[in-house]
Amino acid sequence: MYEGNPVDLRMEKNISADGIFDDSTRQCRVHKYDPEEDNIYLELKEDELTAISLDAKYRCYISTKTELLYCTGVVKERYCMENKNLLKFRIENGFYNVYEGKSIAKRA
């Protein structure tokens, strides 16, 4: 459903006591969306996998042709597959429309 759409990934909160907050926006693309497991697999475009913390909460902005959505969650895994840097992002509390600030139903 969201496959191929561009994504901006931003750290919201560092969970680790000794971690460093990174306010950079990371450019990604939706590789795969799994609504049953509430996971989005993101292809990290220009950065190294180690630039993404596993001990932080992120906000993920997804641009579709008709709307700008966001969700919050954590990166559960970072890995390389077929020369692509991939992130397994676990969604918390569904998607929201940026312009309305309202929750929208999950789509299958």
VENNOR-V71958 format. One record per residue. N is the residue number from 1. PHI is phi as a letter, one per 30 degrees, with the letter a starting at -180 (none if undefined). PSI is psi in degrees with one decimal (999 if undefined). Layout:
N/PHI/PSI
N/PHI/PSI
This chain:
1/none/-47.7
2/c/1.5
3/e/132.5
4/j/-14.4
5/d/145.2
6/d/150.8
7/b/138.9
8/c/126.3
9/c/123.6
10/b/136.6
11/d/132.7
12/c/-39.2
13/a/137.6
14/c/126.8
15/d/-34.3
16/d/137.4
17/d/-34.0
18/c/13.0
19/d/164.4
20/c/129.9
21/d/131.8
22/c/114.9
23/c/12.5
24/d/149.6
25/c/123.5
26/c/132.9
27/d/127.9
28/b/178.8
29/b/141.8
30/d/118.3
31/d/-43.3
32/a/144.9
33/c/128.3
34/c/92.2
35/d/-26.4
36/d/-36.2
37/c/-2.3
38/h/44.6
39/b/143.7
40/b/129.7
41/c/117.9
42/c/138.3
43/c/116.6
44/d/123.1
45/d/-60.9
46/c/-9.4
47/c/164.9
48/d/154.0
49/e/-33.7
50/d/-9.9
51/d/-16.6
52/c/123.9
53/d/140.9
54/d/-4.2
55/c/45.3
56/b/157.3
57/c/135.2
58/c/157.5
59/c/129.0
60/c/115.6
61/c/123.3
62/c/123.5
63/c/119.0
64/c/-180.0
65/d/-25.2
66/c/-15.2
67/a/165.2
68/c/117.4
69/c/157.9
70/b/157.9
71/b/160.5
72/c/157.2
73/l/-165.0
74/b/152.7
75/d/117.8
76/d/-32.1
77/b/150.6
78/b/129.5
79/a/165.1
80/c/131.9
81/b/126.1
82/h/45.5
83/i/24.5
84/c/137.2
85/d/115.9
86/c/146.5
87/b/135.2
88/c/108.2
89/c/120.6
90/c/118.7
91/d/135.4
92/c/127.7
93/i/24.7
94/i/-166.0
95/c/151.4
96/b/147.5
97/d/125.3
98/e/-40.6
99/d/-25.4
100/c/-23.1
101/i/20.0
102/c/149.3
103/d/143.8
104/c/156.1
105/d/147.6
106/d/143.9
107/c/143.2
108/c/999
